[in-house]
């Protein structure tokens, strides 16, 4: 607004005729005034000042008349615009005061102009209701109420549009705005009788309002409306026909119900007694009424129930719902569901563990009953059962005082959805069903997916997808192609994909929700469209690709018609080219295992896949702790996934890993090489079968090239050796080929370890190499890696090192068991003994014809020198005698193998033992002393060794004399029989502790001349005691052999045979495998 002197114009250049003089002697430019008050960006204090200055001019009747007659067009529109331009109540009242003065002060009124202008604004199609329109509506109502002269309706040009917008305004949440709208409608109805119907419809919502103040104000308005001076007989008739009196009586009834509610709460305990009684009798006529009152009482006063009452009512309702499965009134079923829902909402039900099982049973029975109810409205029954199911799920997610929720109840609800509701949807697909029911089931599934726990919903989502829910959703979308069904289907599919494949994986469906078609075939059509300016098309194409991806992984097609889609080589080629061109990192995002496997089956992108494997190996080395699996079906490319791909063998992962070992050789590739080697080792630790696939892709050749590389650093050597160890440890001999490559590897390892053998200063790498030698020797028993084994067996440096370490250890005597001295010797000796054990097995398989096993019985001083790894029998016995438990165990196992080979050779060649009686006697003494050793493996090995010596058919005179004069055998037998006959000791001794001594006893009984003292040891009473303590549970193969030998020597009488026969029959019923043993024994 501009003020200026009479002789000048405003700064905007407006004409002098557009100005009015102020009381202070200045002037107001009405054009500037109009621009100021109608601009919402104008400062409110400027607008307020302009209004006050204009209002001062109204005191002059001549000026006021001039404004009305000559400048009305500069005042009406701006002032109407100002009413809705500012959200400022004082300013709005100031504007309305100015309008009131212009309309009702003096003889000429502008009220008709203002009514027309406000009506036009409210009838506009561009009207967007807001709080600012409260002032406009209030002014409109004042003008309609105060207008004099012609009817105000004559100034309203678009009456239909005005009433349409006003009726829409009644649906807005603002109570104040709805009140102003209602008053305007009321005034318009007074002006136009046909509009009374619209007024009736408008006030019904206010009469039903839960706000008592709104109801009272509406009643006051009706009272004013129907007063004689305001309402005609015809208008009253319309109000009656529109049931307005019924609404008024409903308000009176609800007011009376409040008194009844208070009395109902007082008698709640008595009401529960009535419900309990009526629930015992099926189809009791009073039961629905009792349920109604209980449901209303809980609804009116949620905290009225005690914990015991909650449990009691829940049990009653569960029984009613269970009975509904066999027949009950539909009304009773609905009321039972509704009452249970109110209980679960009640704060009294929180934290009561006892009702969990009742909720599970009630919700399950309610769903089953609604699916097969013989009478009533199926849709209504289904709706109430689903309401109970949803409330039960909400209850399961509430946390107790410890922060835990009822996971068992949650899982039960998901099982109900999956086992009952989902099959029902499949069953009634071709039957008549209401859309609301399908909608409610879909929304129930959606609620469970959204609000359930992460682990439970993932399982639920995967089960739904595997049960063809996608196809089912599209089938019902075809039956009910409405916007609401479309929204429900695509929303649940988005959440389903989120849970099954990863967070936000289903976001494309939500982004394109309003644009996606109903027919899934149209999704395919959209993929073929091109547009660079249509963002909606891009959203739909993303959603379509997602649905096709998910449906293909789950074996679905979304619709049976989609099964007609043919395979597109062009699409596949384009996808693979995009992956290779953009070098997309597979390990950086969630990807389904099936899709990942498919990618690693594509030969045309081998270079890209090789780079991805290398990147993964680098990542697994740097961030191994972060390589985790998503809690959904979609996973990052982690060690577990890669391991599974290697084991499956139907892809190129194993081949790529082995190829990388060759490609990375050379300068600068050591770090990457170590990453790959370590990754392969981790794979073998998770899945031992992966070694088979590695060996099938020339693994040994790649390893050989690493060992012989001039860039093979100590760290690279260690990683490579660790991988070789795991491969040989886990693989099968059937896939070990390329003998020449393995021989070259073995030679290189020998070259590495030979210089360090003499010093005995071994580290982890040296021990690892010895372990690799052990595994090579182990595999040679199956006619593989024979040349590599020979290189180990005939290595003079290795043979000399084994001899030196053994002699050094033996020289310590009793001090050998002391672990505080010679730590390197203590660590090397077990590995040498293992190497010797495997060399015995390998020698028997590879160079048996070149060996005389009896040479191992000769002392080191008299035996001829040999290039073969060798430890003499008497040295093994010394190690058994002086060594620790570990050394005893390893040495005794080597001695078992040694004596087995000697025994086989003697039996095969009919040889006598080529050792002195004193030598044999010393060996037997060591073995006898360890028969009862606390380490079971040591005792068993000693028992086997002694039994092999005694069981040899070609015993010489010296051997027989040693056995005959050995008193330790009798002591062992006496100890053996004593423990077996004493009831307190037999139960413990029969648990494998008897086996070493029983082998010796059997061997002694099978000698040509059994020692005479054997009959005195195994007399009738002794054998009876052993048999009495024997049962089917502690009967072993060693005891069967013993009784067989006793029977052949006629140590058993008929009573012994009868008792044993009964024991064997019981054992036979437990294990058919013993039948052969007992048959051979001759007792069956």
MINUVEX-628093 format. One record per residue (C-alpha): x, y, z; residue in one letter. Coordinates in steps of 0.5 Angstrom, whole numbers, plus 500, padded with zeros to 3 digits. Example, Ala and Ser with C-alpha at 12.3 -4.5 7.8 and 13.67 -1.06 7.14 Angstrom:
! residues 2
525491516A 527498514S 
//
This chain:
! residues 1084
500500500X 503507498X 501513502X 502520498X 500527498X 494529493X 498532488X 502526487X 501519484X 504512488X 511510487X 508504482X 505509477X 498508479X 492513477X 490518482X 483516481X 485510484X 486513491X 482515497X 484520502X 485518509X 483522515X 490524516X 490528510X 494523506X 491518501X 491510500X 492507493X 487502492X 491498487X 497497492X 492495497X 489490493X 496487491X 498487498X 492484502X 491478497X 499476497X 500470502X 507472502X 506479505X 508481512X 502480516X 503487520X 503490513X 497487512X 494489518X 496496518X 493497511X 486494513X 486499519X 488505515X 482503510X 477502516X 479509518X 476512512X 469508513X 468514518X 467519513X 460517509X 462520503X 468516502X 465510504X 459511499X 465513494X 468506495X 462502494X 460505488X 466507484X 472502487X 468496489X 472491484X 478493488X 476491494X 471485494X 476480491X 482482495X 479482501X 476475500X 483472497X 486475504X 481471508X 484464505X 491467504X 493468512X 493462517X 492468522X 486469526X 486476529X 488478522X 482474519X 477477524X 480484522X 478482514X 471480516X 470487520X 472491514X 467486510X 462487515X 463495514X 462495507X 456490507X 452493513X 454500514X 450505511X 445504505X 448501500X 451494501X 456489498X 454483501X 451480494X 458481491X 462478497X 457472497X 458471490X 465472490X 466467496X 461462493X 465462487X 472460491X 468455495X 465452488X 472452485X 474445482X 481447484X 479448492X 484444497X 481444504X 485447509X 485450516X 485457513X 478456509X 475456516X 475464516X 472464509X 466459511X 465463517X 465470513X 460466508X 455464514X 455471517X 453474510X 448469509X 445470515X 445477515X 444479508X 438483506X 434484500X 434479495X 435472496X 443470497X 442464493X 441469487X 448471487X 451463487X 452461480X 455454481X 450451486X 452444485X 459445485X 459449491X 454443495X 459438492X 465441495X 461443502X 459435502X 466433501X 469438507X 464434512X 469428511X 475432513X 478431520X 477438523X 471438527X 472446527X 472446519X 466441519X 462445524X 463451519X 461447513X 455445517X 452452518X 453454511X 449448509X 444450514X 443457511X 443455504X 438450506X 433455509X 434459502X 432453498X 428448500X 430442496X 437443499X 434440506X 436433504X 443435503X 442438510X 439432513X 445427510X 450432513X 448432520X 447425520X 455424521X 455429527X 449426530X 453419530X 460423533X 463420539X 464427541X 459429546X 460436544X 459435537X 452432538X 450437543X 452443538X 448439532X 442438536X 442446538X 442447530X 437442529X 433445534X 434452531X 432449524X 426447526X 423453530X 417456527X 420462524X 425458520X 422451518X 416450514X 412444514X 415441508X 422442511X 420438517X 417432513X 423432509X 427431516X 422426518X 423422511X 431422512X 430419519X 433424523X 428423529X 431416529X 438419530X 436423535X 433417539X 439413538X 443418542X 438418547X 438410547X 446411548X 445415554X 441410557X 446405556X 452408560X 448407566X 447400564X 454399563X 456401570X 451396573X 453391568X 461392571X 458391578X 455384576X 461381572X 463376577X 455373577X 455374569X 461369569X 458364573X 452364568X 457363562X 460358565X 453354566X 451355559X 457353556X 456346559X 450345555X 451345547X 446350543X 443353550X 439359548X 441363554X 449362551X 449368546X 446373551X 451371556X 457372551X 454378549X 454381556X 461379557X 464381551X 460388552X 463388559X 470387557X 470392552X 467397556X 472396562X 478392559X 481392566X 475389570X 478382569X 483379574X 488374572X 484368574X 478371571X 482372564X 484364565X 477362566X 474366560X 479364556X 478356557X 470357557X 471360550X 476355547X 471349549X 466353545X 470354539X 472347539X 465345540X 464349534X 467344529X 462339531X 456344530X 454350534X 450356533X 453361528X 451367533X 455363538X 461362534X 461370532X 460372539X 466367542X 471370537X 469377539X 470376546X 476372545X 479378541X 477383547X 480379552X 487379548X 486387547X 485387555X 491389559X 489384564X 491378559X 498381559X 504376561X 499370563X 503364560X 497359562X 493362556X 498361551X 496354549X 489356550X 490362544X 493357540X 487352540X 482357540X 485360534X 486354530X 479351532X 476358530X 479358523X 477350522X 470352524X 469358519X 472354513X 467348514X 461351518X 454348516X 450354517X 450361517X 454367513X 461364511X 464370510X 462373516X 464367520X 471367516X 472375518X 471373525X 476367525X 481372522X 480377527X 481372532X 487370529X 490377527X 489379535X 493372537X 499374533X 499381536X 499378543X 504373541X 509379539X 508383546X 514382550X 514380557X 518383563X 524380561X 523382554X 521376551X 515374546X 511368545X 515365539X 511358540X 504362539X 507366533X 510359530X 503356531X 499362528X 504361522X 502354521X 495355522X 496360516X 500355512X 496348513X 489351513X 488357510X 493357504X 490350502X 483353503X 485358498X 487353493X 481349494X 476354493X 479358487X 474355482X 468356487X 464362489X 467366494X 466373496X 472378495X 472381502X 474374505X 480373500X 482380502X 482379509X 486372508X 491376504X 492382509X 492377515X 498373511X 501380510X 500382517X 504376520X 510378515X 510385517X 510384525X 513377526X 520376528X 525375523X 527368524X 520366524X 517370518X 523368514X 521361514X 514363513X 515367507X 520361504X 514356505X 509361502X 513362496X 514354495X 507353496X 506357490X 503363493X 505368487X 501364482X 495364487X 495371488X 495372481X 489367480X 485371485X 487378482X 484375475X 478373479X 477380483X 481385478X 479391483X 484397485X 484394492X 485387491X 491389486X 494393492X 493388497X 496383492X 502387490X 503389497X 504382500X 508380495X 513386496X 513384503X 514376502X 520378497X 523382503X 523376508X 525371503X 530375499X 533380504X 531387506X 528392501X 528387496X 521388494X 521395494X 520395486X 513393487X 511398492X 514403488X 510401482X 504399486X 499404483X 501403475X 502395475X 497391471X 492386474X 494381468X 501378469X 501377462X 501384461X 508385465X 511381460X 508386455X 511392459X 518389459X 518390451X 516397451X 521403451X 521410453X 526415456X 521420458X 516415462X 518414469X 512410470X 514405465X 521404468X 518403475X 513397472X 519394468X 523393475X 517390478X 516386473X 523383472X 523382480X 517378479X 519374474X 526373478X 522370484X 517366480X 523363476X 527361483X 521358486X 519354480X 512359479X 510363473X 505368476X 500365472X 499359467X 499363461X 507365463X 509358462X 508359454X 514364455X 520361451X 527361453X 531367450X 538367448X 539374446X 536376453X 541371456X 547374452X 545381454X 545380461X 552376461X 555382457X 552387462X 555383468X 562383464X 562390461X 560393468X 564388472X 559388477X 561385484X 557379486X 559379493X 557386494X 549385494X 544379496X 544374490X 540367491X 544361491X 540358484X 542365481X 549365483X 550357481X 547359474X 552365473X 558360475X 556355469X 556360464X 563359460X 562365456X 564370462X 570366465X 574372465X 569376469X 568370474X 575369475X 576376477X 570375481X 573369485X 579373486X 576379489X 572374493X 579371496X 581378497X 575380501X 575373505X 582374507X 581382509X 574381512X 573374514X 569376520X 564380516X 563374511X 556373514X 549370511X 543374511X 537371515X 533371508X 534366502X 538371499X 545371501X 552375499X 557371496X 560368502X 565362504X 559357505X 556359498X 562358495X 564352498X 557349496X 558351489X 565347489X 562341492X 556341487X 561340481X 556342476X 559349475X 566352474X 568355481X 573349482X 576350476X 577357476X 580357483X 585352480X 586356474X 588362479X 594358482X 597358475X 595365473X 597369479X 605366479X 610371477X 612378480X 607382484X 602376485X 604373491X 599376496X 593374491X 596367491X 596367498X 589369498X 587364494X 590358497X 587360504X 580361501X 581354498X 584351505X 577354508X 573351503X 576344505X 575345512X 568346511X 566341506X 572336505X 568333499X 571339495X 578336495X 575331490X 573337485X 580340486X 583334484X 579333478X 582340475X 589338475X 590341482X 597337483X 600341477X 598348479X 601346486X 608343483X 608350479X 608354485X 613350489X 618350483X 617358482X 623362483X 618367487X 616362492X 617365499X 616362505X 609365507X 607362500X 610356501X 607355508X 600357505X 601352499X 603346504X 597347508X 593347502X 596340500X 595337507X 588339507X 587336500X 591329501X 587329508X 580330505X 580327498X 579320496X 585315492X 580314486X 581322484X 589322485X 592322478X 598325475X 603321479X 609325475X 606331478X 605329485X 612326485X 615332483X 612335489X 614330494X 621331491X 621339492X 618338499X 624333501X 629338498X 626343503X 626338509X 632334508X 637340510X 633341517X 633334519X 639333522X 638340527X 632337529X 630345530X 623344527X 618349526X 611348523X 613348516X 617342517X 612338521X 607340516X 611337511X 612331515X 605330515X 604331508X 609325507X 604321512X 598322507X 602320501X 604314504X 597313507X 594313499X 600309497X 596303500X 591303494X 596303489X 596311488X 602316489X 607309489X 613313486X 612319490X 611314496X 618310494X 621317494X 620318501X 621311503X 628310500X 630317502X 637316506X 637323509X 630322512X 631315514X 638317518X 634323521X 629317524X 634313526X 638319530X 632322533X 630315536X 636313538X 637320542X 630319545X 632312547X 638314550X 634318555X 631312558X 626314564X 628321563X 624321556X 617322559X 620328562X 617334557X 621340560X 627338556X 629337549X 622341547X 624340539X 625332540X 619331544X 615335538X 619331533X 618324535X 611323535X 611326527X 617321526X 613315529X 607317525X 611317519X 614310521X 607307522X 605310515X 611307512X 610300514X 603300511X 606303504X 612299504X 607293505X 604295498X 609298494X 616295496X 614288499X 618284495X 624287497X 624287504X 625282509X 621283515X 625279520X 631284519X 627289524X 628284529X 635284529X 639289533X 642296530X 649293531X 648287527X 643289522X 646291515X 645298513X 639300509X 636306506X 629304508X 626308514X 626303520X 625303527X 627296530X 622292534X 627293541X 627300540X 620301539X 619297546X 624301549X 620307547X 613304549X 617303556X 620309557X 615314553X 609318555X 602316553X 602319546X 609315545X 607309548X 600309543X 604311537X 610306538X 605300540X 601301534X 607301530X 609294533X 603291531X 604293524X 611290524X 609284528X 603283523X 608283517X 613279520X 607274522X 605274515X 612273512X 613267517X 606264515X 607265508X 615262508X 614257514X 620261517X 622260524X 623267528X 630269527X 632272534X 635270540X 630267546X 633273550X 631278545X 624275544X 623275552X 625282553X 620284548X 614280551X 616283558X 615290556X 608288552X 606284558X 607290563X 602294559X 597289558X 593293564X 595300562X 590305563X 591308556X 586303553X 589304546X 596302549X 593296552X 589293546X 596294542X 600290547X 594285547X 594284540X 602284539X 602278544X 597274541X 600275534X 607272538X 603266541X 598265535X 604263530X 603256528X 611255526X 613257533X 621254534X 623251541X 626257543X 619261543X 616255546X 621255552X 620263553X 612262553X 613256558X 617259562X 614266562X 610267569X 607274567X 602270563X 599266569X 599273573X 595276567X 590271567X 589270574X 588278574X 583277568X 579272571X 579275578X 576281575X 571278571X 568273576X 567279582X 560282581X 563289583X 568289578X 566285572X 561291570X 566296569X 571291566X 567288561X 566295558X 572294553X 577293559X 577286558X 579285551X 587285551X 587280556X 582276553X 586276546X 592273550X 587268554X 585265547X 592265544X 594261550X 588256549X 590255542X 597253543X 599246541X 601245548X 597249553X 600251559X 598246565X 596252569X 591254565X 586249567X 587251574X 586258573X 580257568X 577252573X 569250573X 568255579X 571261575X 568260569X 561259572X 563266575X 564269569X 558266565X 554269571X 556276570X 556275563X 550278559X 547280552X 549287553X 556286555X 558280550X 564282545X 567278540X 573277544X 569274549X 566269544X 573267541X 575266548X 569261550X 570258543X 577256545X 575254552X 570249549X 575246544X 579245550X 573242554X 573247559X 566248559X 560243562X 553242559X 551248564X 556253562X 553251555X 546252556X 547259560X 551261554X 546259549X 541263552X 545269552X 547268545X 539268543X 538274547X 544277543X 541274537X 535278538X 538285538X 543284533X 543279527X 550280526X 552275531X 548270528X 554268524X 559268530X 554264534X 554259529X 561258528X 562258536X 557251535X 552253541X 546254536X 
//
